[in-house]
Amino acid sequence: MDLAVVVHQSCTTFPRSETYGLVSQLRRAAISIPSNIAEGYARRSKQEYIYFLHVARGSLAEVETQLLLAQRVGYLPESAVADLQDRIEEIGRILHAVVAGLHRRMG
């Protein structure tokens, strides 16, 4: 959730012309990460939970790609993107560990 908040705040510096473009895509992808984790956790099976964790990882990759694009076109400074990438890497490691743990329990 913290990543989604920071991404949401970071988008306030983007030009108005991106409101329905990159801003919308980036915010939706960032919101998708905790939303899919929550939805998967609420499901009845570990297999469904794992599926939604994979979807969350896909959204995480989407956010990273969109942030790099925002940097390249000059909407975000390199330092802001570097901080967000650190958060993204940490979340990726956590998601990987949770999926691996669930697989071991199902084993």
C-alpha positions as CSV (number, residue, x, y, z in Angstrom):
1,M,0.0,0.0,0.0
2,D,2.9,2.4,0.8
3,L,4.2,2.0,-2.8
4,A,0.8,2.8,-4.2
5,V,0.6,6.0,-2.1
6,V,4.1,7.1,-3.1
7,V,3.4,6.4,-6.8
8,H,0.1,8.3,-6.5
9,Q,1.9,11.3,-5.0
10,S,4.7,11.1,-7.6
11,C,2.2,11.5,-10.4
12,T,1.2,14.9,-9.3
13,T,4.2,16.4,-11.1
14,F,3.3,14.9,-14.4
15,P,1.8,17.2,-17.1
16,R,-2.0,17.5,-17.3
17,S,-1.8,15.9,-20.8
18,E,-0.9,12.7,-19.1
19,T,-3.9,12.6,-16.8
20,Y,-5.7,9.9,-18.8
21,G,-2.5,8.4,-20.1
22,L,0.6,7.5,-18.1
23,V,-0.8,8.9,-14.8
24,S,-3.9,6.7,-15.1
25,Q,-2.0,3.6,-16.1
26,L,0.6,4.0,-13.4
27,R,-1.9,4.7,-10.6
28,R,-4.0,1.7,-11.6
29,A,-1.1,-0.6,-11.8
30,A,0.2,0.5,-8.4
31,I,-3.3,0.1,-6.9
32,S,-3.5,-3.4,-8.4
33,I,-0.6,-4.7,-6.4
34,P,-2.1,-4.5,-2.9
35,S,-5.6,-5.2,-4.3
36,N,-4.5,-8.5,-5.8
37,I,-2.7,-9.5,-2.7
38,A,-5.8,-8.8,-0.6
39,E,-8.1,-10.6,-3.1
40,G,-5.8,-13.6,-3.2
41,Y,-5.6,-13.8,0.6
42,A,-9.4,-13.7,0.8
43,R,-9.7,-16.7,-1.5
44,R,-10.4,-20.2,-0.2
45,S,-7.3,-22.0,-1.5
46,K,-3.6,-21.5,-1.5
47,Q,-3.5,-22.1,-5.2
48,E,-5.8,-19.1,-5.8
49,Y,-3.7,-17.0,-3.4
50,I,-0.6,-17.9,-5.4
51,Y,-2.3,-17.0,-8.6
52,F,-3.2,-13.5,-7.3
53,L,0.3,-13.1,-5.9
54,H,1.6,-13.7,-9.5
55,V,-0.8,-11.1,-10.8
56,A,0.5,-8.7,-8.2
57,R,4.1,-9.4,-9.4
58,G,3.0,-8.6,-12.9
59,S,1.5,-5.3,-11.8
60,L,4.8,-4.6,-9.9
61,A,6.7,-5.1,-13.1
62,E,4.3,-2.8,-15.0
63,V,4.8,-0.1,-12.4
64,E,8.6,-0.4,-12.7
65,T,8.4,-0.1,-16.5
66,Q,6.1,2.9,-16.4
67,L,8.3,4.7,-13.8
68,L,11.3,4.2,-16.0
69,L,9.4,5.6,-19.0
70,A,8.3,8.6,-16.9
71,Q,12.0,9.2,-16.0
72,R,13.1,8.9,-19.7
73,V,10.5,11.4,-20.8
74,G,11.5,13.8,-18.0
75,Y,8.4,13.6,-15.8
76,L,10.4,12.2,-12.8
77,P,13.9,12.7,-11.6
78,E,16.3,9.8,-11.5
79,S,16.6,10.0,-7.7
80,A,12.8,9.6,-7.3
81,V,12.7,6.6,-9.6
82,A,15.8,5.1,-7.9
83,D,14.0,5.3,-4.5
84,L,10.9,3.7,-6.0
85,Q,12.9,1.0,-7.6
86,D,14.4,0.1,-4.2
87,R,10.8,-0.3,-2.9
88,I,9.8,-2.3,-5.9
89,E,12.7,-4.7,-5.5
90,E,11.9,-5.2,-1.8
91,I,8.2,-5.9,-2.6
92,G,9.3,-8.3,-5.4
93,R,11.5,-10.2,-2.9
94,I,8.6,-10.4,-0.4
95,L,6.2,-11.6,-3.0
96,H,8.7,-14.3,-4.2
97,A,9.2,-15.5,-0.6
98,V,5.5,-15.7,0.1
99,V,4.9,-17.7,-3.1
100,A,7.8,-20.0,-2.3
101,G,6.5,-20.5,1.2
102,L,3.0,-21.4,0.0
103,H,4.5,-23.9,-2.5
104,R,6.4,-25.6,0.3
105,R,3.3,-25.9,2.5
106,M,1.4,-27.4,-0.4
107,G,4.3,-29.7,-1.3
